[in-house]
Amino acid sequence: MADPDADYWTIADVAEYWGVSAQTIRTYRSRGRGELPDPDKVFGRSPVWKPATIVDFKRPGQGARTDLS
């Protein structure tokens, strides 16, 4: 399980926490439809999030429209 006491979570950590694949997280990020919060920091080309950013994020429900901002 992703370490809640870590400074940052990687794509793999977020995927593990949400129970999806790392590819799904990459897809969420590339679509830019609000399915994933903006990263708190980027190391090189690798986005990372503070655990609280992911835990507190309200994910759109299944089938929810994310393209109507």
PQR file with spaces between the fields and no chain letter, atoms N, CA, C, O and H, PARSE charges and radii, in Angstrom:
ATOM       1  N    MET     1       0.846   -1.185    0.000 -0.4000 1.5000
ATOM       2  CA   MET     1       0.000    0.000    0.000 -0.0000 2.0000
ATOM       3  C    MET     1       0.887    1.242    0.000  0.5500 1.7000
ATOM       4  O    MET     1       1.966    1.255    0.591 -0.5500 1.4000
ATOM       5  N    ALA     2       0.411    2.276   -0.670 -0.4000 1.5000
ATOM       6  CA   ALA     2       1.152    3.524   -0.735 -0.0000 2.0000
ATOM       7  C    ALA     2       1.330    4.087    0.678  0.5500 1.7000
ATOM       8  O    ALA     2       0.389    4.106    1.472 -0.5500 1.4000
ATOM       9  H    ALA     2      -0.466    2.265   -1.150  0.4000 1.0000
ATOM      10  N    ASP     3       2.541    4.540    0.976 -0.4000 1.5000
ATOM      11  CA   ASP     3       2.880    5.019    2.320 -0.0000 2.0000
ATOM      12  C    ASP     3       2.260    6.401    2.569  0.5500 1.7000
ATOM      13  O    ASP     3       2.660    7.376    1.933 -0.5500 1.4000
ATOM      14  H    ASP     3       3.305    4.524    0.331  0.4000 1.0000
ATOM      15  N    PRO     4       1.287    6.495    3.489 -0.5600 1.5000
ATOM      16  CA   PRO     4       0.651    7.788    3.754  0.2800 2.0000
ATOM      17  C    PRO     4       1.589    8.786    4.413  0.5500 1.7000
ATOM      18  O    PRO     4       1.294    9.980    4.450 -0.5500 1.4000
ATOM      19  N    ASP     5       2.723    8.309    4.937 -0.4000 1.5000
ATOM      20  CA   ASP     5       3.690    9.204    5.582 -0.0000 2.0000
ATOM      21  C    ASP     5       4.805    9.649    4.640  0.5500 1.7000
ATOM      22  O    ASP     5       5.704   10.385    5.049 -0.5500 1.4000
ATOM      23  H    ASP     5       2.963    7.339    4.907  0.4000 1.0000
ATOM      24  N    ALA     6       4.754    9.211    3.386 -0.4000 1.5000
ATOM      25  CA   ALA     6       5.771    9.621    2.410 -0.0000 2.0000
ATOM      26  C    ALA     6       5.613   11.099    2.088  0.5500 1.7000
ATOM      27  O    ALA     6       4.522   11.657    2.200 -0.5500 1.4000
ATOM      28  H    ALA     6       4.024    8.614    3.054  0.4000 1.0000
ATOM      29  N    ASP     7       6.708   11.722    1.689 -0.4000 1.5000
ATOM      30  CA   ASP     7       6.638   13.135    1.286 -0.0000 2.0000
ATOM      31  C    ASP     7       5.811   13.290    0.020  0.5500 1.7000
ATOM      32  O    ASP     7       4.998   14.208   -0.089 -0.5500 1.4000
ATOM      33  H    ASP     7       7.594   11.269    1.598  0.4000 1.0000
ATOM      34  N    TYR     8       6.018   12.389   -0.941 -0.4000 1.5000
ATOM      35  CA   TYR     8       5.319   12.455   -2.214 -0.0000 2.0000
ATOM      36  C    TYR     8       4.943   11.060   -2.681  0.5500 1.7000
ATOM      37  O    TYR     8       5.580   10.072   -2.313 -0.5500 1.4000
ATOM      38  H    TYR     8       6.678   11.644   -0.853  0.4000 1.0000
ATOM      39  N    TRP     9       3.908   10.994   -3.490 -0.4000 1.5000
ATOM      40  CA   TRP     9       3.505    9.754   -4.153 -0.0000 2.0000
ATOM      41  C    TRP     9       3.779    9.876   -5.635  0.5500 1.7000
ATOM      42  O    TRP     9       3.569   10.930   -6.236 -0.5500 1.4000
ATOM      43  H    TRP     9       3.391   11.796   -3.789  0.4000 1.0000
ATOM      44  N    THR    10       4.249    8.789   -6.215 -0.4000 1.5000
ATOM      45  CA   THR    10       4.481    8.714   -7.652 -0.0000 2.0000
ATOM      46  C    THR    10       3.196    8.241   -8.341  0.5500 1.7000
ATOM      47  O    THR    10       2.194    7.956   -7.685 -0.5500 1.4000
ATOM      48  H    THR    10       4.420    7.933   -5.726  0.4000 1.0000
ATOM      49  N    ILE    11       3.244    8.166   -9.650 -0.4000 1.5000
ATOM      50  CA   ILE    11       2.116    7.625  -10.415 -0.0000 2.0000
ATOM      51  C    ILE    11       1.772    6.224   -9.916  0.5500 1.7000
ATOM      52  O    ILE    11       0.597    5.887   -9.764 -0.5500 1.4000
ATOM      53  H    ILE    11       4.058    8.398  -10.183  0.4000 1.0000
ATOM      54  N    ALA    12       2.791    5.410   -9.661 -0.4000 1.5000
ATOM      55  CA   ALA    12       2.549    4.043   -9.180 -0.0000 2.0000
ATOM      56  C    ALA    12       1.847    4.048   -7.820  0.5500 1.7000
ATOM      57  O    ALA    12       0.961    3.231   -7.574 -0.5500 1.4000
ATOM      58  H    ALA    12       3.745    5.683   -9.784  0.4000 1.0000
ATOM      59  N    ASP    13       2.239    4.959   -6.949 -0.4000 1.5000
ATOM      60  CA   ASP    13       1.605    5.046   -5.628 -0.0000 2.0000
ATOM      61  C    ASP    13       0.141    5.460   -5.740  0.5500 1.7000
ATOM      62  O    ASP    13      -0.724    4.888   -5.077 -0.5500 1.4000
ATOM      63  H    ASP    13       2.960    5.623   -7.148  0.4000 1.0000
ATOM      64  N    VAL    14      -0.129    6.446   -6.573 -0.4000 1.5000
ATOM      65  CA   VAL    14      -1.510    6.905   -6.776 -0.0000 2.0000
ATOM      66  C    VAL    14      -2.350    5.773   -7.353  0.5500 1.7000
ATOM      67  O    VAL    14      -3.479    5.544   -6.919 -0.5500 1.4000
ATOM      68  H    VAL    14       0.574    6.910   -7.111  0.4000 1.0000
ATOM      69  N    ALA    15      -1.797    5.071   -8.329 -0.4000 1.5000
ATOM      70  CA   ALA    15      -2.509    3.948   -8.940 -0.0000 2.0000
ATOM      71  C    ALA    15      -2.828    2.883   -7.895  0.5500 1.7000
ATOM      72  O    ALA    15      -3.939    2.354   -7.860 -0.5500 1.4000
ATOM      73  H    ALA    15      -0.880    5.256   -8.681  0.4000 1.0000
ATOM      74  N    GLU    16      -1.863    2.573   -7.055 -0.4000 1.5000
ATOM      75  CA   GLU    16      -2.085    1.573   -6.010 -0.0000 2.0000
ATOM      76  C    GLU    16      -3.166    2.035   -5.035  0.5500 1.7000
ATOM      77  O    GLU    16      -4.040    1.254   -4.658 -0.5500 1.4000
ATOM      78  H    GLU    16      -0.960    3.002   -7.083  0.4000 1.0000
ATOM      79  N    TYR    17      -3.107    3.290   -4.631 -0.4000 1.5000
ATOM      80  CA   TYR    17      -4.095    3.827   -3.684 -0.0000 2.0000
ATOM      81  C    TYR    17      -5.507    3.778   -4.266  0.5500 1.7000
ATOM      82  O    TYR    17      -6.455    3.435   -3.561 -0.5500 1.4000
ATOM      83  H    TYR    17      -2.397    3.924   -4.936  0.4000 1.0000
ATOM      84  N    TRP    18      -5.651    4.120   -5.551 -0.4000 1.5000
ATOM      85  CA   TRP    18      -6.963    4.143   -6.196 -0.0000 2.0000
ATOM      86  C    TRP    18      -7.385    2.790   -6.748  0.5500 1.7000
ATOM      87  O    TRP    18      -8.532    2.629   -7.165 -0.5500 1.4000
ATOM      88  H    TRP    18      -4.881    4.399   -6.124  0.4000 1.0000
ATOM      89  N    GLY    19      -6.484    1.815   -6.758 -0.4000 1.5000
ATOM      90  CA   GLY    19      -6.827    0.491   -7.259 -0.0000 2.0000
ATOM      91  C    GLY    19      -6.968    0.420   -8.763  0.5500 1.7000
ATOM      92  O    GLY    19      -7.801   -0.318   -9.288 -0.5500 1.4000
ATOM      93  H    GLY    19      -5.552    1.945   -6.419  0.4000 1.0000
ATOM      94  N    VAL    20      -6.145    1.195   -9.454 -0.4000 1.5000
ATOM      95  CA   VAL    20      -6.136    1.192  -10.918 -0.0000 2.0000
ATOM      96  C    VAL    20      -4.703    0.972  -11.378  0.5500 1.7000
ATOM      97  O    VAL    20      -3.790    0.922  -10.554 -0.5500 1.4000
ATOM      98  H    VAL    20      -5.468    1.795   -9.028  0.4000 1.0000
ATOM      99  N    SER    21      -4.495    0.842  -12.674 -0.4000 1.5000
ATOM     100  CA   SER    21      -3.138    0.659  -13.186 -0.0000 2.0000
ATOM     101  C    SER    21      -2.420    2.002  -13.317  0.5500 1.7000
ATOM     102  O    SER    21      -3.049    3.058  -13.383 -0.5500 1.4000
ATOM     103  H    SER    21      -5.237    0.883  -13.344  0.4000 1.0000
ATOM     104  N    ALA    22      -1.108    1.936  -13.352 -0.4000 1.5000
ATOM     105  CA   ALA    22      -0.312    3.151  -13.571 -0.0000 2.0000
ATOM     106  C    ALA    22      -0.668    3.778  -14.918  0.5500 1.7000
ATOM     107  O    ALA    22      -0.677    5.001  -15.052 -0.5500 1.4000
ATOM     108  H    ALA    22      -0.597    1.078  -13.298  0.4000 1.0000
ATOM     109  N    GLN    23      -0.961    2.938  -15.919 -0.4000 1.5000
ATOM     110  CA   GLN    23      -1.355    3.466  -17.230 -0.0000 2.0000
ATOM     111  C    GLN    23      -2.646    4.275  -17.130  0.5500 1.7000
ATOM     112  O    GLN    23      -2.796    5.284  -17.818 -0.5500 1.4000
ATOM     113  H    GLN    23      -0.954    1.944  -15.811  0.4000 1.0000
ATOM     114  N    THR    24      -3.561    3.852  -16.297 -0.4000 1.5000
ATOM     115  CA   THR    24      -4.801    4.610  -16.109 -0.0000 2.0000
ATOM     116  C    THR    24      -4.498    5.992  -15.553  0.5500 1.7000
ATOM     117  O    THR    24      -5.086    6.976  -16.000 -0.5500 1.4000
ATOM     118  H    THR    24      -3.439    3.032  -15.738  0.4000 1.0000
ATOM     119  N    ILE    25      -3.600    6.084  -14.596 -0.4000 1.5000
ATOM     120  CA   ILE    25      -3.222    7.380  -14.030 -0.0000 2.0000
ATOM     121  C    ILE    25      -2.574    8.244  -15.107  0.5500 1.7000
ATOM     122  O    ILE    25      -2.853    9.440  -15.188 -0.5500 1.4000
ATOM     123  H    ILE    25      -3.122    5.284  -14.232  0.4000 1.0000
ATOM     124  N    ARG    26      -1.715    7.654  -15.932 -0.4000 1.5000
ATOM     125  CA   ARG    26      -1.094    8.421  -17.028 -0.0000 2.0000
ATOM     126  C    ARG    26      -2.158    8.926  -18.005  0.5500 1.7000
ATOM     127  O    ARG    26      -2.071   10.049  -18.501 -0.5500 1.4000
ATOM     128  H    ARG    26      -1.489    6.682  -15.866  0.4000 1.0000
ATOM     129  N    THR    27      -3.153    8.098  -18.274 -0.4000 1.5000
ATOM     130  CA   THR    27      -4.242    8.497  -19.167 -0.0000 2.0000
ATOM     131  C    THR    27      -5.039    9.638  -18.559  0.5500 1.7000
ATOM     132  O    THR    27      -5.339   10.616  -19.245 -0.5500 1.4000
ATOM     133  H    THR    27      -3.224    7.186  -17.871  0.4000 1.0000
ATOM     134  N    TYR    28      -5.385    9.529  -17.280 -0.4000 1.5000
ATOM     135  CA   TYR    28      -6.093   10.620  -16.601 -0.0000 2.0000
ATOM     136  C    TYR    28      -5.307   11.920  -16.732  0.5500 1.7000
ATOM     137  O    TYR    28      -5.873   12.973  -17.026 -0.5500 1.4000
ATOM     138  H    TYR    28      -5.141    8.735  -16.723  0.4000 1.0000
ATOM     139  N    ARG    29      -4.009   11.835  -16.514 -0.4000 1.5000
ATOM     140  CA   ARG    29      -3.162   13.036  -16.552 -0.0000 2.0000
ATOM     141  C    ARG    29      -3.112   13.633  -17.960  0.5500 1.7000
ATOM     142  O    ARG    29      -3.184   14.852  -18.118 -0.5500 1.4000
ATOM     143  H    ARG    29      -3.550   10.979  -16.275  0.4000 1.0000
ATOM     144  N    SER    30      -2.990   12.789  -18.975 -0.4000 1.5000
ATOM     145  CA   SER    30      -2.854   13.291  -20.338 -0.0000 2.0000
ATOM     146  C    SER    30      -4.161   13.870  -20.869  0.5500 1.7000
ATOM     147  O    SER    30      -4.140   14.795  -21.682 -0.5500 1.4000
ATOM     148  H    SER    30      -2.932   11.799  -18.847  0.4000 1.0000
ATOM     149  N    ARG    31      -5.298   13.337  -20.420 -0.4000 1.5000
ATOM     150  CA   ARG    31      -6.586   13.853  -20.902 -0.0000 2.0000
ATOM     151  C    ARG    31      -6.897   15.233  -20.346  0.5500 1.7000
ATOM     152  O    ARG    31      -7.547   16.036  -21.015 -0.5500 1.4000
ATOM     153  H    ARG    31      -5.315   12.586  -19.760  0.4000 1.0000
ATOM     154  N    GLY    32      -6.442   15.521  -19.130 -0.4000 1.5000
ATOM     155  CA   GLY    32      -6.667   16.836  -18.550 -0.0000 2.0000
ATOM     156  C    GLY    32      -8.127   17.170  -18.334  0.5500 1.7000
ATOM     157  O    GLY    32      -8.542   18.306  -18.563 -0.5500 1.4000
ATOM     158  H    GLY    32      -5.913   14.869  -18.586  0.4000 1.0000
ATOM     159  N    ARG    33      -8.917   16.194  -17.896 -0.4000 1.5000
ATOM     160  CA   ARG    33     -10.360   16.405  -17.710 -0.0000 2.0000
ATOM     161  C    ARG    33     -10.761   16.484  -16.239  0.5500 1.7000
ATOM     162  O    ARG    33     -11.934   16.296  -15.913 -0.5500 1.4000
ATOM     163  H    ARG    33      -8.579   15.271  -17.710  0.4000 1.0000
ATOM     164  N    GLY    34      -9.819   16.756  -15.355 -0.4000 1.5000
ATOM     165  CA   GLY    34     -10.136   16.857  -13.942 -0.0000 2.0000
ATOM     166  C    GLY    34     -10.234   15.523  -13.231  0.5500 1.7000
ATOM     167  O    GLY    34     -10.771   15.443  -12.126 -0.5500 1.4000
ATOM     168  H    GLY    34      -8.866   16.909  -15.619  0.4000 1.0000
ATOM     169  N    GLU    35      -9.719   14.474  -13.857 -0.4000 1.5000
ATOM     170  CA   GLU    35      -9.755   13.148  -13.249 -0.0000 2.0000
ATOM     171  C    GLU    35      -8.611   12.935  -12.264  0.5500 1.7000
ATOM     172  O    GLU    35      -8.588   11.949  -11.528 -0.5500 1.4000
ATOM     173  H    GLU    35      -9.283   14.539  -14.754  0.4000 1.0000
ATOM     174  N    LEU    36      -7.671   13.861  -12.259 -0.4000 1.5000
ATOM     175  CA   LEU    36      -6.487   13.777  -11.427 -0.0000 2.0000
ATOM     176  C    LEU    36      -6.070   15.208  -11.089  0.5500 1.7000
ATOM     177  O    LEU    36      -6.063   16.064  -11.973 -0.5500 1.4000
ATOM     178  H    LEU    36      -7.689   14.662  -12.858  0.4000 1.0000
ATOM     179  N    PRO    37      -5.719   15.488   -9.821 -0.5600 1.5000
ATOM     180  CA   PRO    37      -5.273   16.847   -9.508  0.2800 2.0000
ATOM     181  C    PRO    37      -3.923   17.146  -10.150  0.5500 1.7000
ATOM     182  O    PRO    37      -3.173   16.232  -10.494 -0.5500 1.4000
ATOM     183  N    ASP    38      -3.623   18.417  -10.307 -0.4000 1.5000
ATOM     184  CA   ASP    38      -2.306   18.804  -10.809 -0.0000 2.0000
ATOM     185  C    ASP    38      -1.241   18.297   -9.834  0.5500 1.7000
ATOM     186  O    ASP    38      -1.473   18.262   -8.626 -0.5500 1.4000
ATOM     187  H    ASP    38      -4.232   19.159  -10.028  0.4000 1.0000
ATOM     188  N    PRO    39      -0.090   17.909  -10.350 -0.5600 1.5000
ATOM     189  CA   PRO    39       0.960   17.430   -9.446  0.2800 2.0000
ATOM     190  C    PRO    39       1.440   18.551   -8.526  0.5500 1.7000
ATOM     191  O    PRO    39       1.420   19.725   -8.896 -0.5500 1.4000
ATOM     192  N    ASP    40       1.865   18.176   -7.336 -0.4000 1.5000
ATOM     193  CA   ASP    40       2.413   19.160   -6.398 -0.0000 2.0000
ATOM     194  C    ASP    40       3.826   19.561   -6.790  0.5500 1.7000
ATOM     195  O    ASP    40       4.290   20.655   -6.468 -0.5500 1.4000
ATOM     196  H    ASP    40       1.881   17.223   -7.035  0.4000 1.0000
ATOM     197  N    LYS    41       4.499   18.660   -7.486 -0.4000 1.5000
ATOM     198  CA   LYS    41       5.868   18.921   -7.910 -0.0000 2.0000
ATOM     199  C    LYS    41       6.181   18.003   -9.081  0.5500 1.7000
ATOM     200  O    LYS    41       5.531   16.975   -9.267 -0.5500 1.4000
ATOM     201  H    LYS    41       4.123   17.771   -7.748  0.4000 1.0000
ATOM     202  N    VAL    42       7.175   18.378   -9.862 -0.4000 1.5000
ATOM     203  CA   VAL    42       7.641   17.526  -10.958 -0.0000 2.0000
ATOM     204  C    VAL    42       9.154   17.399  -10.813  0.5500 1.7000
ATOM     205  O    VAL    42       9.874   18.397  -10.783 -0.5500 1.4000
ATOM     206  H    VAL    42       7.704   19.213   -9.710  0.4000 1.0000
ATOM     207  N    PHE    43       9.620   16.155  -10.725 -0.4000 1.5000
ATOM     208  CA   PHE    43      11.057   15.882  -10.671 -0.0000 2.0000
ATOM     209  C    PHE    43      11.463   15.383  -12.048  0.5500 1.7000
ATOM     210  O    PHE    43      11.128   14.264  -12.436 -0.5500 1.4000
ATOM     211  H    PHE    43       9.035   15.345  -10.750  0.4000 1.0000
ATOM     212  N    GLY    44      12.181   16.213  -12.778 -0.4000 1.5000
ATOM     213  CA   GLY    44      12.515   15.872  -14.166 -0.0000 2.0000
ATOM     214  C    GLY    44      11.230   15.868  -14.970  0.5500 1.7000
ATOM     215  O    GLY    44      10.629   16.920  -15.186 -0.5500 1.4000
ATOM     216  H    GLY    44      12.453   17.123  -12.463  0.4000 1.0000
ATOM     217  N    ARG    45      10.803   14.694  -15.414 -0.4000 1.5000
ATOM     218  CA   ARG    45       9.536   14.565  -16.134 -0.0000 2.0000
ATOM     219  C    ARG    45       8.516   13.771  -15.327  0.5500 1.7000
ATOM     220  O    ARG    45       7.453   13.417  -15.837 -0.5500 1.4000
ATOM     221  H    ARG    45      11.291   13.839  -15.238  0.4000 1.0000
ATOM     222  N    SER    46       8.843   13.492  -14.063 -0.4000 1.5000
ATOM     223  CA   SER    46       7.990   12.647  -13.228 -0.0000 2.0000
ATOM     224  C    SER    46       7.142   13.479  -12.272  0.5500 1.7000
ATOM     225  O    SER    46       7.676   14.130  -11.375 -0.5500 1.4000
ATOM     226  H    SER    46       9.707   13.780  -13.649  0.4000 1.0000
ATOM     227  N    PRO    47       5.829   13.461  -12.459 -0.5600 1.5000
ATOM     228  CA   PRO    47       4.961   14.203  -11.546  0.2800 2.0000
ATOM     229  C    PRO    47       4.826   13.447  -10.224  0.5500 1.7000
ATOM     230  O    PRO    47       4.842   12.217  -10.200 -0.5500 1.4000
ATOM     231  N    VAL    48       4.694   14.194   -9.128 -0.4000 1.5000
ATOM     232  CA   VAL    48       4.462   13.603   -7.816 -0.0000 2.0000
ATOM     233  C    VAL    48       3.424   14.436   -7.079  0.5500 1.7000
ATOM     234  O    VAL    48       3.256   15.628   -7.338 -0.5500 1.4000
ATOM     235  H    VAL    48       4.681   15.194   -9.148  0.4000 1.0000
ATOM     236  N    TRP    49       2.737   13.784   -6.159 -0.4000 1.5000
ATOM     237  CA   TRP    49       1.682   14.421   -5.383 -0.0000 2.0000
ATOM     238  C    TRP    49       1.914   14.171   -3.904  0.5500 1.7000
ATOM     239  O    TRP    49       2.398   13.105   -3.523 -0.5500 1.4000
ATOM     240  H    TRP    49       2.874   12.816   -5.948  0.4000 1.0000
ATOM     241  N    LYS    50       1.574   15.139   -3.072 -0.4000 1.5000
ATOM     242  CA   LYS    50       1.569   14.894   -1.643 -0.0000 2.0000
ATOM     243  C    LYS    50       0.416   13.927   -1.377  0.5500 1.7000
ATOM     244  O    LYS    50      -0.639   14.042   -2.001 -0.5500 1.4000
ATOM     245  H    LYS    50       1.180   16.004   -3.382  0.4000 1.0000
ATOM     246  N    PRO    51       0.602   12.979   -0.462 -0.5600 1.5000
ATOM     247  CA   PRO    51      -0.484   12.035   -0.188  0.2800 2.0000
ATOM     248  C    PRO    51      -1.820   12.719    0.114  0.5500 1.7000
ATOM     249  O    PRO    51      -2.866   12.251   -0.336 -0.5500 1.4000
ATOM     250  N    ALA    52      -1.796   13.801    0.857 -0.4000 1.5000
ATOM     251  CA   ALA    52      -3.037   14.502    1.195 -0.0000 2.0000
ATOM     252  C    ALA    52      -3.742   15.046   -0.047  0.5500 1.7000
ATOM     253  O    ALA    52      -4.970   15.114   -0.079 -0.5500 1.4000
ATOM     254  H    ALA    52      -0.946   14.181    1.223  0.4000 1.0000
ATOM     255  N    THR    53      -2.985   15.428   -1.058 -0.4000 1.5000
ATOM     256  CA   THR    53      -3.581   15.923   -2.304 -0.0000 2.0000
ATOM     257  C    THR    53      -4.444   14.844   -2.938  0.5500 1.7000
ATOM     258  O    THR    53      -5.542   15.124   -3.419 -0.5500 1.4000
ATOM     259  H    THR    53      -1.987   15.372   -1.032  0.4000 1.0000
ATOM     260  N    ILE    54      -3.951   13.615   -2.939 -0.4000 1.5000
ATOM     261  CA   ILE    54      -4.688   12.507   -3.548 -0.0000 2.0000
ATOM     262  C    ILE    54      -5.831   12.057   -2.651  0.5500 1.7000
ATOM     263  O    ILE    54      -6.943   11.834   -3.130 -0.5500 1.4000
ATOM     264  H    ILE    54      -3.059   13.388   -2.548  0.4000 1.0000
ATOM     265  N    VAL    55      -5.572   11.922   -1.361 -0.4000 1.5000
ATOM     266  CA   VAL    55      -6.597   11.454   -0.421 -0.0000 2.0000
ATOM     267  C    VAL    55      -7.782   12.420   -0.387  0.5500 1.7000
ATOM     268  O    VAL    55      -8.932   11.985   -0.323 -0.5500 1.4000
ATOM     269  H    VAL    55      -4.669   12.104   -0.972  0.4000 1.0000
ATOM     270  N    ASP    56      -7.513   13.719   -0.428 -0.4000 1.5000
ATOM     271  CA   ASP    56      -8.571   14.729   -0.340 -0.0000 2.0000
ATOM     272  C    ASP    56      -9.260   15.024   -1.674  0.5500 1.7000
ATOM     273  O    ASP    56     -10.293   15.694   -1.703 -0.5500 1.4000
ATOM     274  H    ASP    56      -6.579   14.073   -0.480  0.4000 1.0000
ATOM     275  N    PHE    57      -8.695   14.529   -2.776 -0.4000 1.5000
ATOM     276  CA   PHE    57      -9.240   14.814   -4.105 -0.0000 2.0000
ATOM     277  C    PHE    57     -10.572   14.105   -4.304  0.5500 1.7000
ATOM     278  O    PHE    57     -10.689   12.909   -4.036 -0.5500 1.4000
ATOM     279  H    PHE    57      -7.857   13.985   -2.752  0.4000 1.0000
ATOM     280  N    LYS    58     -11.557   14.826   -4.765 -0.4000 1.5000
ATOM     281  CA   LYS    58     -12.881   14.252   -5.049 -0.0000 2.0000
ATOM     282  C    LYS    58     -12.891   13.791   -6.499  0.5500 1.7000
ATOM     283  O    LYS    58     -12.984   14.591   -7.430 -0.5500 1.4000
ATOM     284  H    LYS    58     -11.462   15.798   -4.982  0.4000 1.0000
ATOM     285  N    ARG    59     -12.792   12.477   -6.662 -0.4000 1.5000
ATOM     286  CA   ARG    59     -12.784   11.911   -8.010 -0.0000 2.0000
ATOM     287  C    ARG    59     -14.181   11.961   -8.608  0.5500 1.7000
ATOM     288  O    ARG    59     -15.165   11.742   -7.902 -0.5500 1.4000
ATOM     289  H    ARG    59     -12.717   11.826   -5.906  0.4000 1.0000
ATOM     290  N    PRO    60     -14.278   12.249   -9.911 -0.5600 1.5000
ATOM     291  CA   PRO    60     -15.579   12.182  -10.567  0.2800 2.0000
ATOM     292  C    PRO    60     -16.131   10.760  -10.483  0.5500 1.7000
ATOM     293  O    PRO    60     -15.371    9.796  -10.575 -0.5500 1.4000
ATOM     294  N    GLY    61     -17.427   10.624  -10.311 -0.4000 1.5000
ATOM     295  CA   GLY    61     -18.038    9.302  -10.226 -0.0000 2.0000
ATOM     296  C    GLY    61     -17.986    8.584  -11.559  0.5500 1.7000
ATOM     297  O    GLY    61     -17.771    9.201  -12.602 -0.5500 1.4000
ATOM     298  H    GLY    61     -18.044   11.407  -10.236  0.4000 1.0000
ATOM     299  N    GLN    62     -18.181    7.292  -11.517 -0.4000 1.5000
ATOM     300  CA   GLN    62     -18.168    6.496  -12.736 -0.0000 2.0000
ATOM     301  C    GLN    62     -19.255    6.992  -13.666  0.5500 1.7000
ATOM     302  O    GLN    62     -20.412    7.130  -13.266 -0.5500 1.4000
ATOM     303  H    GLN    62     -18.355    6.791  -10.669  0.4000 1.0000
ATOM     304  N    GLY    63     -18.891    7.255  -14.879 -0.4000 1.5000
ATOM     305  CA   GLY    63     -19.845    7.747  -15.873 -0.0000 2.0000
ATOM     306  C    GLY    63     -20.084    9.245  -15.792  0.5500 1.7000
ATOM     307  O    GLY    63     -20.854    9.783  -16.588 -0.5500 1.4000
ATOM     308  H    GLY    63     -17.951    7.143  -15.203  0.4000 1.0000
ATOM     309  N    ALA    64     -19.441    9.941  -14.846 -0.4000 1.5000
ATOM     310  CA   ALA    64     -19.638   11.381  -14.738 -0.0000 2.0000
ATOM     311  C    ALA    64     -18.961   12.083  -15.901  0.5500 1.7000
ATOM     312  O    ALA    64     -17.879   11.685  -16.331 -0.5500 1.4000
ATOM     313  H    ALA    64     -18.815    9.505  -14.199  0.4000 1.0000
ATOM     314  N    ARG    65     -19.591   13.114  -16.401 -0.4000 1.5000
ATOM     315  CA   ARG    65     -18.986   13.896  -17.477 -0.0000 2.0000
ATOM     316  C    ARG    65     -17.902   14.767  -16.891  0.5500 1.7000
ATOM     317  O    ARG    65     -18.148   15.519  -15.948 -0.5500 1.4000
ATOM     318  H    ARG    65     -20.471   13.437  -16.051  0.4000 1.0000
ATOM     319  N    THR    66     -16.718   14.678  -17.431 -0.4000 1.5000
ATOM     320  CA   THR    66     -15.588   15.491  -16.955 -0.0000 2.0000
ATOM     321  C    THR    66     -15.183   16.547  -17.968  0.5500 1.7000
ATOM     322  O    THR    66     -14.207   17.268  -17.761 -0.5500 1.4000
ATOM     323  H    THR    66     -16.517   14.068  -18.198  0.4000 1.0000
ATOM     324  N    ASP    67     -15.925   16.642  -19.057 -0.4000 1.5000
ATOM     325  CA   ASP    67     -15.542   17.582  -20.116 -0.0000 2.0000
ATOM     326  C    ASP    67     -16.431   18.826  -20.123  0.5500 1.7000
ATOM     327  O    ASP    67     -16.422   19.578  -21.097 -0.5500 1.4000
ATOM     328  H    ASP    67     -16.718   16.056  -19.224  0.4000 1.0000
ATOM     329  N    LEU    68     -17.189   19.053  -19.065 -0.4000 1.5000
ATOM     330  CA   LEU    68     -18.115   20.184  -19.023 -0.0000 2.0000
ATOM     331  C    LEU    68     -17.686   21.214  -17.980  0.5500 1.7000
ATOM     332  O    LEU    68     -18.470   21.556  -17.094 -0.5500 1.4000
ATOM     333  H    LEU    68     -17.197   18.442  -18.274  0.4000 1.0000
ATOM     334  N    SER    69     -16.484   21.700  -18.069 -0.4000 1.5000
ATOM     335  CA   SER    69     -16.008   22.667  -17.074 -0.0000 2.0000
ATOM     336  C    SER    69     -16.420   24.067  -17.400  0.5500 1.7000
ATOM     337  O    SER    69     -16.096   24.994  -16.658 -0.5500 1.4000
ATOM     338  H    SER    69     -15.847   21.423  -18.788  0.4000 1.0000
